[in-house]
Amino acid sequence: MSTLERTRYRLRAHPMALDATLATGVLVTMMASSFIDPHGENGAAWGTHTPNVLSLTLMVLSAAALVFRRRAPRTVLAATGAFSALELVASDPRAPVVMSAVVALFTVASATDRPTTWRVGLLTMTVLTACAMLVGPLPWYAQENLAIFAWTGMAAAAGDAVRSRIAFVHAIRERADRAERTRDEEARRRVAEERLRIARDLHDVVAHHIALVNVQAGVAAHVMDKRPDQAKEALAHVREASRSALNELRATVGLLRQSGDPEAPTEPAPGLARLDELADTFRNAGLPVEVARADHGTTLPAAVDLAAYRVIQEALTNVQKHAGPEAKAEISVVRVGPNVEVTVLDNGPGQDNGPGQDDGPAEGGGHGLLGMRERVTALGGTCTTGPRYGGGFRVHAILPVKNRTAPALGDSA
């Protein structure tokens, strides 16, 4: 840091010292100018004028008042204006006490608003110029009188310009700070949305495949001694379900990799094209599943396609876990106008209070139906769940064929 910059920082840290330095400079300038006669035979002549006691006193008082120009700018302007008017009226030859009023007017203009600057500036110019022209010993049209009008006007204009620039710089900094805060908030919001999306994916993958593994492992343990062939087949299903779970977990966790990490999986996200494969995994686990589709020829956005798949997956997982060993499930996918409707029904009597126990996190339940609704709602659709008349459970989701959400909410990444 240079010496000039260090001095500037010190003066900003001690504004009273800066004002005292300015007041001293103004006093020295007024003292030096009071010895100059602008009307000499050969132009301005030095030493022909000698200020009287009143002029010296007024110069010292007006300069001393400038020390407090930041604390009470209007009071200092009134004091220096009064000293200047008294000097213009009572002293001959005149001393340039009006210089202190010019500095005070600049301070007021830079510290207040524009209407106040206009009022105070016009009042100061009028009073000082009138005193100089009407009461002083010089002719009213003398150059010194016109100079008072010019200097006070320029001081008001310069102070207003400084105030406008300071306000402009402050507004720019405020907008930059606001933009930075908004950018940080937007980043946190996107992170929260992405975290929620990944959490839903992990829940769907783990709940589905672990439920199948649990059922098949139970079947294998039950028939291990009496029917080893059936136990072997159940263990094969366990192996297949665990492999599928690992693959989907690897694909989901791959989204969290950094740019320098190994390349993420390029396999597309599951959708309704794999609905038959999904139904087969539950059939192999012992759950009869019927599929009816009336959406042929409909091309869904990737986010909508994945949401429909996840809704069916979660609904069948709940049937497998809660509807009982004799339950059957029915799946229907129908295109209705601008929407595609997905319905999953079961006729089981239910166990553990039915599949509705997975409706939320309260009382030890899971997050399946809650995640279902969040997925569908994020895409602009609706999802209703509840028991059926006569027994069983129903999951019904309406998804728009055209995705109306931002890419950040989609699951196609």
C-alpha positions in Angstrom: 0.0 0.0 0.0 1.4 3.4 -1.0 1.8 6.4 1.3 -1.0 8.2 -0.4 -3.4 5.3 0.1 -2.4 5.0 3.8 -3.0 8.7 4.3 -6.4 8.4 2.7 -7.5 5.6 4.9 -6.3 7.4 8.0 -8.2 10.5 7.0 -11.4 8.5 6.4 -11.0 6.9 9.8 -10.7 10.3 11.4 -13.1 12.7 9.6 -12.7 15.4 12.2 -9.0 15.6 11.4 -9.8 15.8 7.7 -12.2 18.7 8.3 -9.7 20.5 10.5 -7.1 20.2 7.7 -9.6 21.6 5.2 -10.5 24.4 7.6 -6.8 25.3 8.0 -6.3 25.3 4.2 -9.4 27.6 3.8 -8.1 29.9 6.5 -4.6 30.2 4.9 -6.2 30.9 1.5 -8.5 33.6 2.9 -5.6 35.2 4.8 -3.4 35.2 1.7 -6.2 36.6 -0.6 -6.9 39.4 1.9 -3.5 41.0 1.1 -4.2 41.1 -2.7 -5.6 44.1 -4.4 -7.3 43.0 -7.7 -7.6 46.6 -8.9 -3.9 47.6 -9.0 -2.4 49.7 -11.7 -0.7 46.7 -13.3 -3.4 44.1 -12.3 -3.5 42.2 -9.1 -1.0 43.5 -6.6 0.3 41.8 -3.5 0.7 43.6 -0.2 -1.4 46.7 -1.0 -4.2 45.5 1.2 -4.0 44.9 4.9 -7.1 43.1 6.6 -8.5 44.8 9.7 -9.2 43.2 13.0 -12.9 42.5 12.1 -11.9 40.8 8.9 -9.2 38.7 10.7 -11.7 37.7 13.4 -14.4 36.7 10.9 -11.9 34.7 8.8 -10.8 32.8 11.9 -14.4 32.2 13.1 -15.7 31.0 9.7 -12.7 28.7 9.3 -13.2 27.3 12.8 -16.9 26.6 12.0 -15.9 24.4 9.0 -14.4 21.9 11.5 -17.9 20.9 12.4 -19.3 20.9 8.8 -20.1 17.1 8.8 -21.8 17.1 12.2 -24.1 20.1 11.6 -23.9 21.2 8.0 -26.8 23.6 8.0 -25.8 25.3 11.2 -22.2 25.7 9.8 -23.7 27.2 6.6 -25.8 29.6 8.6 -22.8 30.7 10.6 -20.4 31.1 7.7 -23.1 32.9 5.7 -23.7 35.3 8.5 -19.9 36.0 8.9 -19.7 36.5 5.1 -22.6 38.9 5.0 -21.2 40.9 7.9 -17.8 41.0 6.1 -19.4 42.2 2.9 -21.4 45.0 4.6 -18.9 46.2 7.3 -15.4 45.8 5.9 -13.5 48.0 3.5 -11.4 46.6 1.9 -13.2 43.3 1.8 -11.7 40.0 2.8 -12.7 36.7 1.1 -14.7 35.3 4.1 -17.3 34.2 1.6 -15.0 31.3 0.7 -16.0 29.5 3.9 -19.7 29.9 3.0 -19.0 28.3 -0.4 -17.4 25.3 1.3 -20.3 25.0 3.7 -22.9 25.2 0.9 -21.1 22.4 -0.9 -21.2 20.3 2.2 -25.0 20.9 2.6 -25.7 20.1 -1.0 -23.7 16.8 -0.9 -25.4 15.7 2.4 -29.1 16.5 1.6 -31.6 15.9 -1.2 -32.0 17.9 -4.3 -35.0 20.0 -3.3 -33.2 21.1 -0.1 -30.2 21.9 -2.2 -32.2 24.2 -4.4 -33.9 26.0 -1.6 -30.7 26.5 0.5 -28.6 27.3 -2.5 -30.9 30.0 -3.9 -31.3 31.5 -0.4 -27.5 31.6 0.1 -26.8 33.0 -3.4 -29.6 35.7 -3.0 -28.6 36.9 0.4 -24.8 37.1 -0.2 -25.1 38.6 -3.7 -27.7 41.1 -2.4 -25.4 42.1 0.5 -22.5 42.5 -1.9 -24.4 44.5 -4.5 -26.6 46.7 -2.4 -24.7 47.5 0.8 -21.0 47.2 0.0 -18.7 50.0 -1.1 -18.1 48.7 -4.6 -20.4 49.3 -7.5 -23.1 46.7 -7.6 -21.9 45.5 -11.0 -18.4 44.9 -9.8 -16.7 41.6 -10.8 -16.3 40.6 -7.2 -20.1 40.7 -6.6 -20.8 38.6 -9.7 -18.1 36.2 -8.6 -20.0 35.6 -5.3 -23.1 34.6 -7.3 -21.0 32.3 -9.6 -19.1 30.6 -6.8 -22.1 29.9 -4.6 -24.0 28.5 -7.6 -21.1 26.2 -8.6 -20.8 25.0 -5.0 -24.4 23.9 -4.9 -24.2 22.2 -8.3 -21.0 20.4 -7.4 -22.4 19.2 -4.0 -25.5 17.9 -5.7 -23.4 16.1 -8.3 -21.3 14.4 -5.6 -24.4 13.4 -3.7 -25.9 11.9 -6.9 -22.7 9.9 -7.6 -22.5 8.6 -4.0 -26.2 7.5 -4.2 -25.6 5.8 -7.6 -22.5 3.9 -6.3 -24.5 2.8 -3.2 -27.4 1.6 -5.4 -25.0 -0.4 -7.6 -23.4 -2.0 -4.5 -26.9 -2.8 -3.0 -28.0 -4.4 -6.2 -24.8 -6.5 -6.4 -25.3 -7.6 -2.8 -29.0 -8.5 -3.5 -28.0 -10.4 -6.6 -25.4 -12.4 -4.7 -27.9 -13.2 -1.9 -30.5 -14.2 -4.5 -27.9 -16.4 -6.3 -27.0 -18.1 -3.0 -30.7 -18.7 -2.2 -31.3 -20.1 -5.6 -28.4 -22.4 -5.3 -29.6 -23.7 -1.9 -33.1 -24.2 -3.3 -31.8 -26.2 -6.2 -29.6 -28.3 -3.9 -32.6 -29.0 -1.7 -34.8 -30.0 -4.7 -32.0 -32.3 -6.0 -31.6 -33.8 -2.6 -35.3 -34.5 -2.4 -35.4 -36.0 -5.8 -32.4 -38.4 -5.1 -34.0 -39.3 -1.8 -37.2 -40.3 -3.6 -35.2 -42.4 -6.1 -33.3 -44.2 -3.4 -36.5 -44.9 -1.5 -38.2 -46.3 -4.6 -35.3 -48.5 -5.5 -34.5 -49.8 -2.0 -38.1 -50.4 -1.0 -39.0 -52.2 -4.2 -36.0 -54.6 -4.4 -35.6 -55.2 -0.7 -39.2 -56.1 -0.4 -38.7 -58.7 -3.2 -35.6 -60.0 -1.6 -37.3 -60.3 1.8 -40.3 -62.3 0.3 -38.1 -64.6 -1.8 -35.7 -65.2 1.1 -38.7 -66.1 3.3 -39.9 -68.5 0.6 -36.5 -70.1 0.3 -36.2 -70.6 4.1 -39.7 -72.1 4.2 -39.1 -74.7 1.5 -35.4 -75.3 1.9 -35.8 -78.8 3.5 -38.8 -80.2 1.7 -38.5 -78.6 -1.8 -34.9 -77.6 -2.5 -35.6 -77.0 -6.2 -38.2 -74.3 -5.3 -35.8 -72.9 -2.8 -33.1 -72.7 -5.4 -35.5 -70.8 -7.7 -36.3 -68.4 -4.9 -32.7 -67.7 -4.2 -32.1 -67.0 -7.9 -34.9 -64.4 -7.7 -33.1 -63.0 -4.7 -29.9 -62.7 -6.6 -31.6 -61.1 -9.6 -33.5 -58.5 -7.4 -30.3 -57.6 -5.5 -28.4 -57.2 -8.7 -31.1 -54.9 -10.0 -31.0 -52.9 -6.8 -27.3 -52.5 -7.0 -27.5 -51.3 -10.6 -30.2 -48.7 -9.9 -28.4 -47.5 -6.8 -25.2 -47.2 -8.8 -27.0 -45.1 -11.4 -28.6 -42.9 -8.8 -25.5 -42.3 -6.8 -23.6 -41.6 -10.1 -25.5 -38.3 -10.2 -23.5 -37.2 -7.2 -20.1 -37.6 -8.8 -17.9 -34.6 -9.5 -16.6 -33.6 -12.9 -13.3 -35.4 -12.3 -14.9 -38.7 -11.3 -15.3 -41.7 -13.6 -18.0 -41.4 -16.2 -21.5 -41.8 -14.9 -23.8 -44.6 -16.2 -25.4 -43.8 -19.6 -28.3 -46.2 -19.3 -31.6 -44.4 -19.6 -33.9 -44.0 -16.5 -36.6 -46.7 -16.3 -40.0 -45.9 -17.7 -43.3 -47.5 -18.8 -41.4 -49.3 -21.5 -40.2 -51.6 -18.7 -43.6 -52.0 -17.1 -43.9 -55.7 -18.1 -40.4 -56.4 -16.7 -41.4 -54.7 -13.5 -44.6 -56.8 -13.3 -42.6 -60.0 -13.9 -40.4 -59.3 -10.9 -43.5 -59.2 -8.7 -45.0 -62.3 -10.3 -41.8 -64.1 -9.6 -42.2 -63.0 -6.0 -45.6 -64.6 -5.8 -47.9 -61.6 -6.4 -50.3 -62.0 -9.3 -50.2 -58.9 -11.4 -52.4 -58.0 -14.4 -51.5 -55.2 -16.7 -53.9 -53.3 -19.0 -52.6 -50.4 -21.2 -54.5 -48.0 -23.5 -51.7 -45.5 -24.1 -50.1 -47.0 -27.2 -48.4 -44.4 -29.4 -48.1 -41.9 -26.6 -44.6 -40.5 -26.1 -44.1 -39.2 -22.6 -41.4 -36.7 -21.4 -38.6 -38.5 -19.6 -39.6 -37.0 -16.2 -43.3 -38.0 -16.6 -42.3 -41.5 -17.8 -40.1 -42.1 -14.8 -42.7 -40.7 -12.4 -45.4 -43.1 -13.8 -42.9 -46.0 -13.4 -42.0 -45.1 -9.9 -45.7 -44.7 -8.8 -46.5 -48.2 -10.1 -43.3 -49.6 -8.5 -44.1 -48.1 -5.1 -47.7 -49.1 -5.3 -46.9 -52.8 -6.1 -44.2 -52.8 -3.3 -46.9 -51.7 -0.8 -49.2 -54.4 -2.1 -46.4 -57.0 -1.7 -45.6 -55.8 1.9 -49.0 -55.0 3.3 -51.9 -56.5 1.3 -51.5 -60.2 2.4 -50.5 -63.4 0.7 -53.7 -63.9 -1.2 -53.8 -60.4 -2.8 -53.8 -59.7 -6.5 -52.8 -56.4 -8.2 -54.2 -54.7 -11.3 -52.4 -52.0 -13.3 -54.0 -49.8 -15.8 -52.3 -47.1 -17.9 -54.7 -45.0 -20.0 -54.3 -41.9 -22.1 -57.2 -39.5 -21.4 -57.0 -36.2 -23.3 -53.8 -34.2 -22.4 -53.1 -36.6 -19.4 -52.1 -40.1 -18.8 -53.8 -41.9 -15.9 -52.1 -44.6 -13.9 -54.1 -46.8 -11.6 -52.9 -49.6 -9.3 -55.6 -51.7 -7.5 -55.4 -54.6 -5.1 -58.1 -56.8 -3.4 -56.2 -57.9 -0.4 -57.6 -57.7 3.1 -54.4 -56.1 4.2 -52.0 -56.6 7.0 -50.3 -54.2 9.5 -53.2 -51.8 9.0 -53.0 -52.0 5.2 -50.8 -50.2 2.8 -51.9 -46.9 4.1 -49.3 -47.2 6.8 -46.8 -46.1 4.3 -48.5 -42.8 3.9 -46.1 -40.7 5.8 -43.4 -40.5 8.3 -45.7 -40.3 11.3 -45.9 -43.2 13.8 -43.0 -45.1 12.3 -44.4 -45.2 8.8 -42.4 -44.8 5.6 -42.3 -42.2 2.9 -43.7 -44.1 0.0 -47.1 -42.5 -0.7 -45.7 -39.1 0.4 -42.9 -39.4 -2.2 -45.5 -40.6 -4.8 -47.5 -37.4 -4.3 -44.4 -35.2 -4.4 -43.3 -36.7 -7.7 -46.7 -36.2 -9.3 -47.3 -32.8 -7.9 -43.9 -31.6 -9.0 -44.9 -32.4 -12.6 -48.2 -30.6 -12.4 -50.4 -33.7 -11.8 -52.5 -35.2 -9.0 -52.2 -38.4 -7.0 -54.9 -39.9 -4.8 -54.6 -42.9 -2.6 -57.0 -44.7 -0.2 -58.9 -47.9 0.6 -61.4 -49.4 -1.9 -65.0 -50.1 -1.2 -65.2 -53.7 -0.2 -61.6 -54.1 0.6 -58.2 -53.5 -0.9 -56.4 -50.3 -1.8 -56.3 -47.9 -4.7 -53.6 -45.7 -6.1 -54.6 -43.3 -8.9 -52.2 -40.7 -10.5 -53.0 -38.2 -13.3 -49.9 -37.0 -15.1 -49.7 -34.4 -17.9 -48.4 -35.7 -21.2 -46.5 -32.4 -21.6 -44.2 -31.7 -18.7 -44.7 -28.1 -17.4 -42.0 -28.1 -14.8 -38.4 -26.8 -14.9 -35.6 -29.2 -15.7 -34.4 -29.0 -12.1 -37.5 -30.8 -11.0 -37.3 -33.6 -13.5 -35.7 -36.9 -12.9 -34.3 -37.4 -16.4 -30.8 -36.2 -15.6 
